[in-house]
């Protein structure tokens, strides 16, 4: 049986989502691609602008390296900003809508405490039904409490 080719693609402003993406990629022996937001979002003002852009469902200019068309399964990760997905992930999903149409998709997010259900619903609207979801709080990621990961990975098979 042919091994599934997997891509873990993510956006991370603070490194929390990156940490989870790297953990997932190791577990799945997957390739990783980071979505780079070309808009500066560092510091307190960047944080406030980020929340406003997310709330208004804005996209941003992004850069990424890997073509999702070349993978069997694409796992997309986002932090939760203002109870929704980031402008960078929104832009990625819209730019790759055709490339993702026939792919198996799974989504993951990191968050302060809530917003995952709305974010996953939004990601599905922009693509199609996914096969698995994973939501971890920032605290769970920092403490490496990855007990929810096993169930997420089981659904990907």
Number of C-alpha atoms within 10 A of each C-alpha: 3 4 6 13 14 21 25 25 28 27 28 22 17 10 12 22 25 23 15 25 27 18 16 21 17 12 12 16 14 21 17 21 20 18 22 19 21 11 12 12 15 13 8 9 11 13 15 15 14 22 21 15 17 22 16 12 16 14 18 19 12 17 14 14 11 15 12 20 16 13 19 16 23 24 25 24 28 32 31 24 24 19 19 27 27 29 26 25 25 20 21 24 20 16 12 15 14 13 16 21 13 13 18 18 23 24 23 26 28 27 23 14 13 17 19 25 14 14 23 24 16 15 23 16 11 16 20 16 15 18 15 18 22 18 24 25 19 18 14 18 18 13 8 13 12 14 10 12 18 11 12 19 16 9 11 16 8
